Amino acid sequence: MATDDHDATYAEFTDTVNMTAGELEKWLDTAESKDVGQKSGDGESTGHASGRRIVELLRKKKSELDDDDFAHMRKVVGYAHRHLAQKPQGDITDSAWRYSLMNWGHDPKKS
C-alpha cells in the first residue's frame, strides 16, 4: 500500500478515535463495555475485541504500524462513521449506541 494511503488512513483514524489508550483500556474493563455489541463464539463482542486492538494501535509509533494495523484502522473509521450516522433521539449518555462507539474508541460525548 502506498505511503499516501497510510498517511490518509492514519489521519482519519486519529481524527475518529478520540479516546486515549488509557481511557479506552479503563472503559473496556467496565460491565457496560462488555454488555454491548454482537457477541462472537467466545462471548466477547466484535467491538470489545476491536477496542483491545485499538489500545495496541494507539500505543504504537506510526513507523511501527504494518498493513494489518492500517486495515484495522480503516475498519474502525468505517464502523464509527456508519454508527455515528445512526444517532438515536434523546439523551445518549447511558445508551448502548454510545457504549458501542466507545468500544471502538470514539466517545460521542467528548468534544
C-alpha positions, 0 to 999 in steps of 0.5 A: 500500500502506498505511503499516501494511503497510510498517511490518509488512513492514519489521519482519519483514524486519529481524527475518529478515535478520540479516546486515549489508550488509557481511557479506552483500556479503563472503559473496556474493563467496565460491565457496560463495555462488555454488555454491548455489541454482537457477541462472537463464539467466545462471548466477547463482542466484535467491538470489545475485541476491536477496542483491545486492538485499538489500545495496541494501535494507539500505543504504537509509533506510526513507523511501527504500524504494518498493513494489518494495523492500517486495515484495522484502522480503516475498519474502525473509521468505517464502523464509527462513521456508519454508527455515528450516522445512526444517532438515536433521539434523546439523551445518549449518555447511558445508551448502548449506541454510545457504549458501542462507539466507545468500544471502538474508541470514539466517545460521542460525548467528548468534544 
